Amino acid sequence: MLRHARFLKNKENIMRIMSRHAAILRPRFDIVINAIERELVPAGAGDCIRPDGGYFVMYRAPNGCAKAIFDTCKECGVTVTTAGATHPYGKDPDDTYLRIAPSAASLSVLDEAMQIFCAAAKFVTVNKQISALIGA
């Protein structure tokens, strides 16, 4: 705690540090949010909850799709937080939510990962709709 107190010093210094931190993270969050809003919302393949802070973008898939999107992304080499991680005991009753943590990846890697994520979300959503139509 003493190291933190010495490093952070006062509220003004904390705000300066957090401002620099935000400048690094903002472009990463923008890539994720823009991809979801551009690719998935118009396709009816989910939406996102715009964060006011934190390290995650909350993606809301159509009901019953989050686990399949997670699995499809994993098969393609893209890792997101486990489906259900947003709920107690990892049990999302509607199988809807995934968290995306964009802070570690480079901008180019994140852009590519979001292309894969969006393709996976569309694929799973369409398959679910087809299954519902044919009664499978």
LOVO-399242 format. One line per field, with one value per residue (C-alpha): residue number from 1; residue in one letter; x, y, z. Coordinates in nm, 3 decimals. Layout:
N
lodo: (NUM  ...)
banu: (a  ...)
c1: (X  ...)
c2: (Y  ...)
c3: (Z  ...)
//
This chain:
136
lodo: (1  2  3  4  5  6  7  8  9  10  11  12  13  14  15  16  17  18  19  20  21  22  23  24  25  26  27  28  29  30  31  32  33  34  35  36  37  38  39  40  41  42  43  44  45  46  47  48  49  50  51  52  53  54  55  56  57  58  59  60  61  62  63  64  65  66  67  68  69  70  71  72  73  74  75  76  77  78  79  80  81  82  83  84  85  86  87  88  89  90  91  92  93  94  95  96  97  98  99  100  101  102  103  104  105  106  107  108  109  110  111  112  113  114  115  116  117  118  119  120  121  122  123  124  125  126  127  128  129  130  131  132  133  134  135  136)
banu: (m  l  r  h  a  r  f  l  k  n  k  e  n  i  m  r  i  m  s  r  h  a  a  i  l  r  p  r  f  d  i  v  i  n  a  i  e  r  e  l  v  p  a  g  a  g  d  c  i  r  p  d  g  g  y  f  v  m  y  r  a  p  n  g  c  a  k  a  i  f  d  t  c  k  e  c  g  v  t  v  t  t  a  g  a  t  h  p  y  g  k  d  p  d  d  t  y  l  r  i  a  p  s  a  a  s  l  s  v  l  d  e  a  m  q  i  f  c  a  a  a  k  f  v  t  v  n  k  q  i  s  a  l  i  g  a)
c1: (0.000  0.287  0.426  0.087  0.055  0.401  0.338  -0.015  0.056  -0.274  -0.603  -0.461  -0.182  -0.428  -0.645  -0.340  -0.237  -0.591  -0.618  -0.305  -0.441  -0.771  -0.584  -0.426  -0.748  -1.003  -0.897  -0.919  -1.268  -1.370  -1.263  -1.479  -1.783  -1.773  -1.743  -2.041  -2.254  -2.155  -2.165  -2.388  -2.660  -2.796  -2.780  -2.980  -2.682  -2.654  -2.551  -2.325  -2.351  -2.123  -1.903  -1.852  -1.531  -1.371  -1.185  -1.466  -1.721  -2.035  -2.170  -2.532  -2.600  -2.941  -3.081  -2.918  -2.614  -2.334  -2.179  -2.182  -2.024  -1.759  -1.686  -1.674  -1.437  -1.217  -1.198  -1.083  -0.818  -1.001  -1.041  -1.316  -1.428  -1.616  -1.988  -2.172  -1.880  -2.098  -2.340  -2.318  -2.166  -2.114  -2.480  -2.635  -2.995  -3.048  -2.702  -2.668  -2.365  -1.998  -1.734  -1.466  -1.144  -0.968  -0.687  -0.406  -0.415  -0.254  -0.492  -0.425  -0.471  -0.787  -0.929  -0.869  -1.011  -1.327  -1.373  -1.363  -1.587  -1.848  -1.841  -1.882  -2.173  -2.350  -2.287  -2.423  -2.722  -2.820  -2.777  -3.001  -3.265  -3.253  -3.280  -3.585  -3.747  -3.700  -3.780  -3.445)
c2: (0.000  0.236  0.183  0.266  0.576  0.696  0.626  0.766  1.063  1.251  1.265  1.480  1.231  0.941  1.120  1.186  0.818  0.698  0.939  0.786  0.441  0.529  0.656  0.311  0.115  0.329  0.225  -0.141  -0.104  0.093  -0.196  -0.441  -0.218  -0.094  -0.449  -0.568  -0.266  -0.278  -0.655  -0.820  -0.575  -0.532  -0.910  -0.980  -1.170  -0.985  -0.652  -0.514  -0.317  -0.013  -0.007  0.304  0.158  -0.173  -0.413  -0.597  -0.539  -0.735  -0.908  -1.021  -1.306  -1.428  -1.668  -2.008  -1.904  -1.792  -2.135  -2.226  -1.890  -1.945  -2.296  -2.180  -1.896  -2.134  -2.373  -2.076  -1.971  -1.675  -1.673  -1.488  -1.530  -1.855  -1.841  -1.805  -1.638  -1.333  -1.523  -1.692  -2.040  -1.983  -2.058  -1.814  -1.941  -1.791  -1.880  -1.522  -1.338  -1.335  -1.092  -0.969  -0.837  -0.629  -0.491  -0.740  -0.781  -0.546  -0.343  -0.554  -0.884  -0.754  -0.643  -0.990  -1.158  -0.949  -1.050  -1.412  -1.343  -1.173  -1.454  -1.709  -1.518  -1.491  -1.860  -1.978  -1.745  -1.859  -2.226  -2.176  -2.007  -2.285  -2.549  -2.372  -2.358  -2.726  -2.828  -2.990)
c3: (0.000  0.073  -0.278  -0.426  -0.212  -0.313  -0.682  -0.703  -0.471  -0.506  -0.695  -0.975  -1.041  -1.035  -1.292  -1.513  -1.498  -1.570  -1.863  -2.018  -1.946  -2.117  -2.425  -2.460  -2.401  -2.587  -2.941  -2.839  -2.697  -3.007  -3.233  -3.037  -3.001  -3.361  -3.497  -3.294  -3.385  -3.754  -3.813  -3.553  -3.456  -3.812  -3.865  -3.549  -3.410  -3.080  -2.939  -2.671  -2.354  -2.381  -2.072  -1.863  -1.723  -1.652  -1.877  -2.058  -2.330  -2.255  -2.566  -2.556  -2.799  -2.906  -2.644  -2.649  -2.855  -2.620  -2.554  -2.923  -3.014  -2.747  -2.881  -3.243  -3.157  -2.960  -3.257  -3.469  -3.217  -3.065  -2.688  -2.505  -2.147  -2.093  -2.161  -1.833  -1.655  -1.602  -1.380  -1.039  -1.062  -1.437  -1.509  -1.756  -1.773  -2.119  -2.257  -2.374  -2.235  -2.326  -2.202  -2.437  -2.285  -2.551  -2.337  -2.406  -2.785  -3.034  -3.249  -3.559  -3.375  -3.210  -3.544  -3.690  -3.380  -3.404  -3.768  -3.656  -3.355  -3.574  -3.831  -3.551  -3.397  -3.734  -3.809  -3.474  -3.490  -3.839  -3.746  -3.441  -3.656  -3.915  -3.643  -3.503  -3.847  -3.920  -3.565  -3.492)
//
